[in-house]
Amino acid sequence: MKIERSAGILLHPTSLPGKFGIGDLGPEAYRFIDFMKAAGQTLWQVFPLGPTGYGDSPYQSFSTFAGNPLLISPELLYSEGLLGHNDISHTPSFDPHKIDFGNLINYKTSLLRKAYSRFILSNKNIEESFIQYCNKNNYWLDDFALFMSVKEFHNGVAWPEWEESIAFRKGKAVENWKEKLKDEVNYYKFIQFIFDKQWNNLKEYVNQAGIKIIGDLPIFIAYDSSDLWSNKEQFTVRKDGSLEFVAGVPPDYFSATGQLWGNPLYKWKVMEKDNFHWWQNRISKLLEMVDIIRIDHFRGLDAYWEIPGGAETAIKGRWVKAPGEKLFSTIKKNLGELPIIAEDLGVITPSVEALRDKFEFPGIKILQFAFGENMEKKFLPHNHIKNCIVHTGSHDNETTRGFFESEKEKRSGIYEWAQNYLNYYGDNIVFELIKTAYASVSNIVVLPMQDILNLGNEARMNMPSTLGGNWFWRFTWDQIPEYLAASYKDMTILYERPPVKKNDDVVIEVEEE
């Protein structure tokens, strides 16, 4: 995949402004797209859009196919007659800059339940489109809706703790529980129907504004998910529900014990037998929702670190080869060209690079990783290549302002190193780094919204290997200066993002003395 020179913003919808405790797909999302268009931005990057599970992380979802109900807009439900005026006018007092997931989930669920009650009494036109949606998506929706219904019946515990017959789908358990929880199953299908409608309407608006959406595909799925529960034979799970092997990364200079993620691994030989049917469905569904896919931890599709289930650390593991080339060749044959970005960070081997380059997937450069004596030289702007995407930082990093403030405080020399490299000694090094990203030969630059707003670590999105206190940040419109959109539009013109066309006349006026 090759994209012409372009610029974009990394901002998950949960971080949008609004009075309902979390960013959603309503009017504020459309306003943000208007801001992006005015700023000359043509790429909007988001995190995974699925329903979040343990720790509220979008990278730990109950389904790789479903949408997050928390993103559904109450205002749009009201406009469809599915909520009343009192439902949206009397809202709790939420912090505009921080998501309180505990209180939010209870509040948002109560609104969705009210909307479903009204839906049951709704007109036939809505009912027809609902039936069409369910039929089109039954290959994943039936299992997901039942999974969530049974999970709620068992007070939210993980699937191995359910009644054994349905946990392991024995006999006629699936049919019996579908009948037993018929209304609840219908509710979860309704929620996905509403999410799908709101997201597709927003995506149409985004695309009409000349903007493409970059969506995220976590390489691994969550253990407590509909994906695993309904496809156990394709994952490293034993007959008793315990995990035979789990995902992670080996010890390195970041961690002496490695990182134990705990996600189930794929049984690739099983998946190959049906031409990676599950993967084809997964990619196809995501491409309905976004224009470009970013594969997180791309290296795991070349080789992955296999850790025995039950291990306390990631030390005892081994590298196992994955059939990445076969996978992408099969997907390309059946779905066509692959608009994919490879998240190729970390310790990358020549075989990972070969897999990435064979399919011409752009890799990623993080400018925060470029500076200092032990820097990653490939991230320095003078080493960038055209077919890559450059970020100042990512959702797992400190904000760029927070990063430089931390390094100054530690006296690591990194701040001074960056000053010398940038030849900048003023008091707004974040903006200087942003200009450097824009000036890069890299075809794609995408900046976290926090860096565009020059925010400190109070706006950090995620701290890896920690549970709680993540994914909560939101911005408000009063944080955006009036000049900001025009300033970024000027930069897109100055650094040719998008490039000046051959037929465009560029006139430079010189005042005579």
N, C-alpha and C positions, 0 to 999 in steps of 0.2 A: 504494500500500500504506500502510495506516495501522495503527499498533500502539498500543494503550493504554499508559499510563505503565508503564514497566518498567525493570529494571536487570539488567546482566549483566557478564560477565567475558571479556576477550580473553586466551586462552591456547591456543596450538597444542598438540596432543597430544604432540609431541616434547619439550615442556617439562615433562611430568609426571614425578614421581619414579619410581624403579624401579632394579633392579640390573642391567639388561641394556644399559646404555650410552646409552639413549634412551627417552623416554616412549613408551608404546605403548597399545594398546586393551584391555589386560588389567585386573586387579584395581585398580590404582592409578587408572585412569580412572573406574571406578565409584565409588571412594572420593572422587574429586574432585567427581563429580556429587552425592554425598551432602553434601559440604561446601557446594556451591552451593545446594542445596535448603535446608539449615539456615540459610544466609545470606540467604535470600529472593530469590535470583537466578533470573531466568526466561529469560535469554538467554546462550548460550555461543557466542562468536565464535572461529572458527579461520581459519587461512590455507588456501591451496589444498592439497588432500589428495593430489595426484598424485605420482608417482615423481620425485624430484629429480634434476637433471642437474648441469651445470657450476656449480660454486660452491656446491652444496648448497642452492640457493635454491628454495623452494616455488613461486616465480614463474617458474622456468625448468624446466619439466617435460617428460619424454619423451612425455607424453600428457595431454590435458585431460580424458580419460574415466577413466583408470586410477587405482588407489589406490597409495599408497606402501608398498612391502613392508617398509620399516624400521619401520612402525607395527604390524606383526603381532606379537601377543603370544606369546612362547614358552610362557608358563604356560598359556594357553588351548590351544595346540597339544598340550601335555602332557596336559591334561584330556581331549582327544579321542583320546589314544593315538597321536598323530603324532610325539611326541618321548618319549624315555625319561627316567627320573629323573636319570641322570648328565648328560644333555644340558643340563638347566636348573640343576643343583646346582653344577656346576663352571664358573663364569663368570669371565672375566678381571676384573681390578680396574679398574673404570671410575671416572672422576671424577663424583661425583653431581651437580655443578653445571655441567658443561661436556661437550658432546658431542664426542668425538674421531671425526669421520666416517670417517677413513681406516681405523682399526682396527675401528670399529664395523661398517662395511659388510662387511668380510671375515668377521667373527664372525657377524653376523646371516645372511649368505648361506649360511654353512656349516650353520646350524640349519635354514634353509628347504630346503636340499638334502636334509638328513636327513629332514625331514618329508615331502618329496615321495617319497622312496624308500619310506617306510612307507605313504604314500597309495597307491602302485602296488599294494601288497599288501592294501589295505583292503577292507572289506565292500561289498556291492552297494548298500546304502542311500546311502552317501557318494558312490559312483560315479554313482548316478542323479541326485542333486541337483547334482552337478558337471556332468553332461551338460545338465541343464535350464538351469543358469546360462550355460553356453557358448552354447546355442541362443538364449537371450534376449538376450545381449549380442554376438552375432556381428557386428553392424554396425560395431563398433569393435575388439572383442577379437581377431578373427582377424588384422587388420593389426598391432595392437600386439604381440601375441605373436610374430609373425614378425619384426617390426622389432627387438625386443629380442634375439631369437635370432640374427639375422643380424649385429646389432651386436656381440654377444659373439663370434661366429665371427671377426669382423674386429678382435678385440682392443679393442673399445670406441670405435673411431674414428667420426667423424661420417659420416652416410650417403653424402655425395658421394665419400668415399674408399673405398667398397666396390667390389666387382666391378661393372663397369658395368651388366651386364644386370639385376641385382637392384636396384641403386641407382636405376635409372630404369624399373624394372618392365617390361622389354622382353619381348615374346613370351610364352613360357611360364615365364619366370623365377620368378614368384611360386609357381606350382604346383610347379615343380621344387625350389625351396628349402624349401617346406613339407614335401615328402617327405624331402628330404635332412636336415632338422633336426627331424623329426617329434617326437622325444622332448623336445627343448629347447622347442619351441613348446608342447607339452603342459605342461611345467613352468611356463612363464610364465602359462598359463591357470589352472593350479592356484593359483599365488600370488594372482592376482586373485580367484579364487573364495574363498580363505581370507580375504583382506582384506574382501571384500564381506560375508561371513558375520559376521566379528567386528565390523565397523563397524555393520551393521544391527542386531545384537543390542545394541550400546551405544546406538545411536540410539533404539531402542525403550525402553530404560531411561531415557534422557534425557527423552524425551517423556512417559513415565509419571510422571516427577518434576515435570511441569509446566513443563519447560524446552524452548525452541526453539533450534535450531542455526543460526547465521549462518555460511554458507560463502562463500568468496572465489572470484571468477571473474576471473582476469587477463584484461585486454582482448585482449592479444596472445598468440600461442603461441610456443614456442621453435622456432628454425630446425632444430635437431637433434631432431626429434620425429616420432613416428608420424603425428601430425596432418598435418604438411606432406608427409612422404614418401609418404603414401597419397592425398593430395588436392592435388597440386602445382598443378593447374589453377585452384585457388581462391585461390592466394597469389601474391605478387609475386616469383616465382622463375623464372629463365630456363631454357631447355631444357638448358643445361649445368650447372645446379644453382646457379649464382651468383644473388645477390639483385639484382633490378632496383631495388627501393626498400626502405628499412627504416624502422623506427619510432624516434621520439625526441621531444624537445621543444626548441623554439628557445631561443636565448640569452635570459636574464632576469637579474634582480639576484642570483640564486643562482649562475649560471655564465655567463661571457662567451662560452663556446662552445656553450652548450646541453647537452643530454644525448643522447648517441648510444646508444640501447638495442640496436639491431641486429636486432630481431625482424622477421620478414616481415610485410608488410601484407596486408590482404584485397583481393581483386579483387571489389569489391562488385557490379559489373555482372554478373559471372558468378554470384555468389551469389543475386542477385535472380531469376535465370532459373528456379531451382527453389524459389522461395519460402523462401530461406534455410534449406534443409533441414539443412545441417551445423549451423547455429546452433540450430535447433529441437531437434536431437538433443543438442546440448551442454547447453542449458538443461534439457531434460527429464531427462537423466541426472543433472545436479547436483541437481535437485529431488527425485530419489530418495534422495539422500544427506543433504541439508540441508533446513531449513524455509524459510530466507530466504537470498537471494543478495545479496552485496555485489559490485558491479561495480567493479573497480579501474580508475582512469583513465577514468571514465565519459565525460569530455569527448571522447574519441577516437571515440565513436559519433555525435557531432554533426559534428566536424571533426578531422582528424588531421594531424600534421606529417610530410610525406613527404620523406624524405632519399634522395638517390641512393645506390644500393648501392656500397660501396667508399669512401665518404666518410670522412675521418678525424675530422671533427667534425660537429655538428648545425647548423652555421651556414647552409650552403647547403641550404635546404629550402623548402617551400611548404605553406600550409594547403590541404587538400582536403576538400570536404564529404563526409560519410558519411550513409548513408540510415537514420539512427537511428529516425526516426518510422515509416518503412515496416517496419523490422525489428521494433520492439516491437509495432506493430499486428498484424503477421503472427503473431508468437509468442502474443500475447494471444488472437487469434482461434482459434488451434489448441490452446493449452494452458490458456487461462483467465486469471484474474487473476494479475498478476505480483508476487510477494513479493520486491521488489528494493529495495536501498539503493544510491544513487548516490554513489560516491566523487567528490565534486565539488570537490576541492582544487586549488590552483594558480590560474592566470589563467583565470577563467571568464567567458565572453561571455554576453550576453543570450540568444543562441540555445541555448546549453547549458542555461541556466536554464529556458528555455521547454520544451525537450525533457524535462527532469527533471519540471517541474511539470505538463505535459500528462498524464503517466502517474502523477502524484502519488507519485513516488519520494522518500523522505526523503533529504536531503543530509546532510553531515557537518560538525560544528564541532569544532575542535581548540583546547582552552583554552591550550595552550602558545603558540599563534600570536596570542593575544589581547592580550598585554601589551607595553607600551613605546610610544615615540613613533611608531614606524612599524608599529604593530600592525594586524591585520586587524580592523576594528571589528565586522564581522559575527560574529566569534567571541566577542565579549564577551557574557557571560550575559544582560545586559539587552536584547540584540538577538536572542536566540534565538527561534525559532518552534516551534510544537508538533510539526509534522511534520518532525523532524530527529533525528539521533543525535549525542550529544555525547560526546567522549573527552577525557581529560586529555592524552593523547599517542597516537601510533600506533607500529607496529612499526618505522617508519623514523625515529622521533624518539629523542632521549635519553630516559631515564626522567625522570619529572617531578622527582624529587630531584636527579638528575644535571644536568638542565636549569637548575634554580635555583642549584645549586652552581657551575656553569660561568659563569652570568651574574653571580653575586656576584664571582667571581674576575676576570672581565673588566671589572667595574665599569661595566656597560652601562647601569645604571639600571632594567633590566627587573624585577629582584627587588624593588626599592623601589616601582616602579610597581604591581606585583602586590600588595605589602603594603598600599598605600594603597587600591587598588580593593577588596580583600577586607576592609579594615579589620582586619587581623590582623598582629600583630607578635611572635607567639610563635615557638617553635622547631619546629613541625610544620606548615609551610605546605602540604605535600603533602596532608595529611588535610583541611585547610581548603579546598583546591581541590576535593577529592573531594566534600565536603559541598556546595560551590557547584554542582558538576555535578548532584548529586542534587536540589538545590533548583531547578534550571533548569526553565523551562516546557517544554523539550524532552521529548517523549514517551519517548525512549529514551536511556539512559545506559549506556555500556559502558566499563569501565575495564581497562587492561592489568593483569595480575596483578602485575607488577613494582611498579606504583604502589600497589596494595592492600597490598603487603608493604613499601612505602617503601624500595625498593632503589635504589642508585646506578647509575652507568653500567657497572659490572661486569656488570650484568644486561641491558644493552642488546641488543636482538635483531638489528638490522640497521643498517649505515651505508651508505646508498645510494652507488653509484658506486665501491664498493670490492669487491675479490674476496678471499675468505678471511676467516676470523675472524668470520663472521656466522652467525646462526641456531643458535647452540650452547647458549643459556642454558636451565637447568633449575632448578626449585625443589625443596626437600626439606620434608617435613612439619614438621621441627623449626623451620622459619622461620615457621610459622603459630602465633601465640599462641592459647591456649585460648579467649579472649574474642572472637576476630575474627569468627566466624560470627554470634554473637549481636549484636555491634556493628553489622554490616551489615544484619542482619534488622531491628533497631530503626530503622535509617535508611530502609529500604524502607517501613516503616510510617509514620514521621514525615513523609516526603516523598511518601507515597501512590504508591509503586511496588510493586505495582499500586494503582490508585486504590481508595478506599473505595467499596463498593457502596452503592446507595441503601437497601438493606434492612439494611445493617450498622449495629449500634448502637455508637456511639462514646461511651463514658462517661468524663468527666473528673472525677475526685474532687478536691474542694477541702477541705483540712483547716480546720475552724473554729478560730478563736482562742479 
